[in-house]
Amino acid sequence: MAEPILQMRNITKTFGSVVANKDVNLSLYGGEIHALLGENGAGKSTLMNVLTGIYKPDGGEIYYKGKKVTIRSPKQAVNMGIGMVHQHFRLIPTLTVAENVSLYSEKRSFFLKQKEMEKEIAECSKKFSLDVDASAKVWQLSVGEQQRVEIIKLLYRGAEILILDEPSAVLTPQEADQMFITLRKMADQGKAVIVISHKMQEVMKNANRITVLKNGCVEDTMEAKDATVERLTKAVVGNRVFKNKGEHKKDYSEKVVLSLRRINANNDKGLPALKNISFDIHAGEIFGIAGVAGNGQRELAEVIAGIRSTTGGELYYKEENIVKNSIEKRIREGISFIPEDRLGMGLVPSMDMKQNVILKEYKTNKYSRGFIIQENVMEEKAKEFVEQHEIKHGGYDLPVGLMSGGNQQKLLIAREVDGSPSLIIAAYPVRGLDIGAAETIRDILYEQKEQGCAILLIVEELDDIFKMADRVGVLCDGQLMGIRKTTETDYNELGQMMSGEIGGGENA
């Protein structure tokens, strides 16, 4: 067998008392797609940040093309041929594709004319089937196209090793398939690709080898052809048992908690996003919303939470029309909101865990005495959340932006379910999370259902609809195409409703 292009030997990285990586060994070969699998907080991103020079390891060695190397910065890593596409893209929206690539390259735009730059990028795009318009402004591109720009930036610099952190988390299924076709083409031309992922079926289908990290250590490494869901699940989450939510759903109450009556609302561009939406949610019911992203789901969640104004209709919560009530009043009355953007709307990444715990209620006497916030009460509540929901963190005083995505989400949801809310709006609560974190969050929501809470569940995967929801409403172009009991419908019918092929009439 050929020699590996990269070897990471006994890599150890700690943050204070937290061991993020411990004696990790990883080999990478040219021509392969190597998947890194594991729970959020297992050490996957930390290991890759060590490889790309963002973090300095506390122990271990890195060998690249047979030589021992010390990588001190991302710039040095890229110059060596090692580059990473992060979950949050690093592009300037107001600049063109060519200008973004130029800024990242060693060639500056004043040395290279715009048209020449666009021509070179077009050649690079064609070579690796990365279809993108080099003259387009980044803000004009879809998320999938922006990801291609990030890959082109690395290829243009001559990257031999490409690392992608959760690359399919922001893509449609069709875009994800196309992305892996592109990555396979890169591998076939001798590049080495590392994909950090939590999607088992995806990596079994597209990777050559899979390495599972658990608690900062290598739990298992295997050929993808030898992998099974059972083997990967055991490696990722161990012997933990999760609640069976699909087969024995508890009946919900006849009591209506939330009632929408012909609700209309506009999107951020002032165009109609919700068109005469009407439905009820009962106590103890999980009401799912299905639909292709961008068909009014975000606007629906924000209208109920009070973040977005309506342009018509009535919104009843416990028989009171709350359409004009403030966000603060809705919170006081027992409405909780888990937004899809956990760091943009749910948490403040620069604040520590204790501060984020009291973010919604810092003005109340629950955490304050007069104008003075009680530090000990804050910390006690944070510790309670950590113990109840197994939240991993580096310290109560560290910014939550340093926590993994799964642990950030668990902290956010722990805060939102605290105090027994009557209504929870959960927008994409398991998006981008590994199997362990996702199941933990599903368990938390299901416990709230069993306690009589009404839950509006907006998700991307129909699997979650059938696993969790009692009924499902389907949105298409801002219209409610119909409502079905999940026991009386199937994937085919919901798919047709999502595409607008069938709809109209409530069958619930």
Buried (B, 14 or more C-beta within 10 A) or exposed (E): EEEBBBBBBEBBBBBEEBBBBBBBBBBBBBBBBBBBBBBBBBBBBBBBBBBBBBBEBBEBEBBBEEEEBEBEEBEBBBBBBBBBBBBEBEBEEEBBBBBBBBEBBEBEBEEBEBEEBBBBBBEBBEEBEBEBBBBBBBEEBEEBBBBBBBBBBBBBBEBBBBBBBBBBBBBBEEBBBBBBEBBBBBBEEEBBBBBBBBBBEBBBEBBBBBBBBBBBBBBBBBEBEEBEEEBBBBBBBEEEEBEEBEEEBEEBEEEBBBBBBEBBBBBEEEEBBBBBBBBBBBBBBBBBBBBBEEBBBBBBBBBBBBBBEBBEBBBBBBEEEBBEBEEEEBBEBBBBBBBBEBBEBBBBBEBBBBBBBBEBBEEEEBBBEEEEBBEEBBBEBBBEBBEEBBBBBBEBEBBBEBBBBBBBBBBBBBBBBBEEBBBBBBBBBBBBBBBBBBBBBBBBBBEBBEEBBBBBBBBBBBEBBBBBBBBBBBBBBBBBBBBBEBEEBEEEBBBBBBBBEBBEEEEB
